């Protein structure tokens, strides 16, 4: 992609206020894949990197604990609880192919500006 950072989407969670993406980036220099979780504010398309602290998985429920909050999800839905505000966000767990192009553009701009790899 010309001027864009290549990344792969692994998880996409969406609601009316925010979306959460799990992406991976490949570093061509050391051939490693880096996974990142990003929180996107849909109002202004600002992006915050979510630092994964711990995770727990069962056959049906996944849990991820981040510096910014707690994400619990299953195949079709999930919930994100913000650490600071204790706001509860119900999310739809969607296919990565359904990510709107303006989210992808915002992520590419964020990755390029922050040189995440």
Secondary structure, 3 states (H helix, E strand, C coil): CCCCCCCEEEEEEECCCEEEEEEEEEECCCCEEEEEEEEEECCCCCEEEECEEEEEECCCCEEEEECCEEEEECCCEEEEEECCCCCEEEEEEECHHHCCHHHHHHHHHHHHHHCCC
